[in-house]
């Protein structure tokens, strides 16, 4: 680690998570907590004011501003390392966050040791793209089974907001078959509805590379 303290800002809408991170970082030598925020929009403002080495930010897919704020931070400050906290089973958010430019992902239930090791890892000069990809894939069950050609066709039409009946007519299959394919796709990528599915087309190459 660097001789000078790593400067860190934390952000999460759950006070319990923030309080735990505050206590952890305040007890850790070589790390300095600059500020905390209860949402990622305030985090974005703090980054412009304080320019930390690392941010630890919670995010959820249904809070679109969460992901957009992280994207803006990653674009404006490529030197800042961004560790994103998500719920353990929230694969859809992990996919969106990976695309937004996060450095690493952690489960909200991560241990103190895992949190500190992740901060140290992303701040290391030895941290490269390959390490980043391995860390993300190790931390979360990002789907490894590629979609079939028919599943990709179904997904495309789902994203066009077509009904199962309309998709069936285009592909010459029954609406019931379309629905079965849609359920299979959701199971593969661990999402619960069309909102999560609509994120996938622009990310398929990244997920299955």
C-alpha positions in Angstrom: 0.0 0.0 0.0 1.0 3.6 -0.3 2.9 5.4 2.5 0.3 8.1 2.6 -3.2 7.1 3.7 -5.7 6.0 1.2 -8.5 8.5 1.1 -12.0 7.0 0.9 -15.6 8.1 0.6 -18.4 5.7 1.3 -22.0 5.8 0.1 -25.0 3.6 0.8 -28.7 4.3 1.5 -28.6 1.9 4.5 -27.4 3.6 7.6 -26.4 0.2 9.1 -24.0 -0.5 6.2 -22.5 3.0 6.3 -22.0 2.9 10.1 -20.2 -0.5 9.8 -17.9 0.9 7.1 -17.2 4.0 9.1 -16.1 2.0 12.1 -14.0 -0.4 10.0 -12.2 2.3 8.2 -11.6 4.5 11.2 -9.9 1.5 12.9 -7.7 0.7 9.9 -4.1 2.1 9.7 -3.3 3.6 6.3 -6.9 4.5 5.4 -8.6 7.8 5.9 -12.3 8.3 5.6 -13.0 11.6 4.0 -16.8 11.6 4.0 -20.0 9.6 3.7 -23.1 10.0 1.7 -26.6 8.4 1.8 -27.0 8.3 -2.0 -24.7 8.2 -5.0 -25.8 11.6 -6.3 -24.2 13.1 -3.2 -21.3 10.8 -3.6 -20.7 12.2 -7.1 -20.6 15.8 -5.6 -18.2 14.7 -2.9 -15.8 13.2 -5.5 -15.6 16.5 -7.3 -14.9 18.3 -4.0 -12.6 15.9 -2.3 -11.2 13.6 -5.1 -10.6 10.5 -3.1 -8.4 7.5 -4.0 -11.3 5.0 -3.4 -15.1 5.1 -3.2 -17.3 2.4 -1.8 -20.8 2.8 -3.1 -24.0 0.7 -2.8 -26.1 0.3 -5.9 -29.4 -1.2 -7.1 -30.6 -1.6 -10.6 -34.1 -0.2 -9.9 -32.4 3.0 -8.6 -31.2 4.1 -12.0 -29.5 7.2 -10.6 -27.2 4.9 -8.6 -25.7 3.4 -11.7 -25.6 6.7 -13.6 -23.7 8.4 -10.8 -21.1 5.6 -10.8 -20.7 5.9 -14.6 -20.2 9.7 -14.3 -17.5 9.2 -11.5 -15.7 6.5 -13.6 -15.7 8.8 -16.6 -14.7 12.0 -14.9 -12.2 10.5 -12.5 -10.5 7.4 -14.1 -8.0 7.4 -11.3 -10.6 6.9 -8.6 -11.1 3.2 -7.7 -14.8 2.3 -7.4 -15.9 -0.6 -5.3 -19.6 -1.3 -5.6 -21.7 -3.0 -2.9 -24.6 -5.1 -4.2 -26.9 -7.7 -2.8 -25.6 -11.3 -3.1 -28.2 -12.5 -5.6 -28.5 -9.3 -7.6 -26.8 -10.5 -10.8 -28.6 -7.9 -13.0 -27.1 -5.0 -11.1 -23.6 -6.6 -11.2 -23.9 -6.8 -15.0 -25.0 -3.1 -15.3 -22.3 -2.0 -12.8 -19.6 -3.8 -14.7 -20.6 -1.9 -17.8 -20.7 1.4 -15.9 -17.0 1.2 -15.1 -16.8 -0.2 -11.5 -13.4 -1.4 -10.5 -14.7 -4.2 -8.2 -17.9 -5.6 -6.8 -18.5 -6.7 -3.2 -21.5 -8.3 -1.6 -23.1 -6.2 1.2 -22.6 -9.2 3.5 -18.8 -9.2 2.8 -16.6 -9.7 5.9 -14.4 -6.9 7.2 -11.3 -8.8 6.0 -12.8 -9.1 2.5 -13.6 -5.4 2.4 -10.0 -4.4 3.5 -8.4 -6.8 1.1 -10.5 -5.5 -1.8 -9.6 -1.9 -1.0 -5.9 -2.8 -0.9 -6.2 -4.8 -4.1 -7.8 -2.1 -6.2 -5.3 0.5 -4.9 -2.3 -1.6 -5.8 -0.1 -0.8 -8.7 -0.3 -4.4 -9.7 -4.1 -4.1 -10.3 -4.7 -4.7 -14.1 -7.7 -5.4 -16.3 -7.2 -9.2 -16.0 -7.2 -9.0 -12.2 -10.3 -6.8 -12.3 -12.2 -9.3 -14.5 -11.1 -12.3 -12.3 -12.2 -10.4 -9.1 -15.6 -9.6 -10.5 -16.2 -13.1 -11.7 -15.0 -14.6 -8.5 -17.2 -12.3 -6.4 -20.4 -12.9 -8.3 -22.1 -15.6 -10.2 -22.2 -13.7 -13.5 -23.8 -16.2 -16.0 -21.3 -18.3 -17.9 -23.8 -20.1 -20.2 -24.3 -18.2 -23.4 -27.7 -17.6 -24.8 -28.8 -19.8 -27.8 -29.6 -18.2 -31.1 -33.3 -18.6 -30.5 -33.0 -17.1 -27.0 -31.1 -14.1 -28.4 -33.9 -13.6 -31.0 -36.5 -13.8 -28.2 -34.6 -11.3 -26.1 -34.3 -8.9 -28.9 -38.1 -8.8 -29.4 -38.7 -8.6 -25.6 -36.6 -5.5 -25.6 -38.8 -4.1 -28.4 -41.7 -4.4 -25.9 -43.5 -7.0 -27.9 -46.0 -9.4 -26.3 -45.5 -13.1 -26.3 -48.2 -13.4 -29.0 -46.5 -10.8 -31.2 -43.1 -12.4 -30.8 -44.6 -15.8 -31.6 -46.1 -14.5 -34.8 -42.8 -13.1 -35.9 -40.9 -16.3 -35.1 -43.6 -18.7 -36.1 -43.9 -20.3 -32.7 -46.6 -20.3 -30.1 -47.0 -17.7 -27.4 -46.5 -20.4 -24.8 -43.2 -21.4 -26.4 -42.1 -17.8 -26.3 -42.9 -17.6 -22.6 -40.9 -20.7 -21.9 -37.9 -19.2 -23.7 -38.3 -16.0 -21.8 -38.3 -17.9 -18.5 -35.2 -19.8 -19.5 -33.4 -16.6 -20.3 -34.4 -15.0 -16.9 -33.1 -18.1 -15.1 -29.8 -18.0 -17.0 -29.1 -14.4 -16.1 -30.8 -14.3 -12.7 -33.3 -11.5 -13.3 -37.0 -11.5 -12.4 -38.6 -9.5 -15.1 -38.4 -7.7 -18.4 -36.7 -4.6 -16.8 -33.6 -6.7 -16.1 -33.8 -8.4 -19.5 -33.7 -5.1 -21.4 -30.2 -4.4 -20.0 -28.7 -7.4 -21.7 -28.4 -6.9 -25.4 -25.6 -4.3 -25.2 -23.7 -6.4 -22.6 -23.9 -9.9 -24.0 -20.4 -9.8 -25.5 -18.9 -8.5 -22.2 -20.8 -11.2 -20.1 -19.9 -14.2 -22.3 -16.3 -13.1 -23.4 
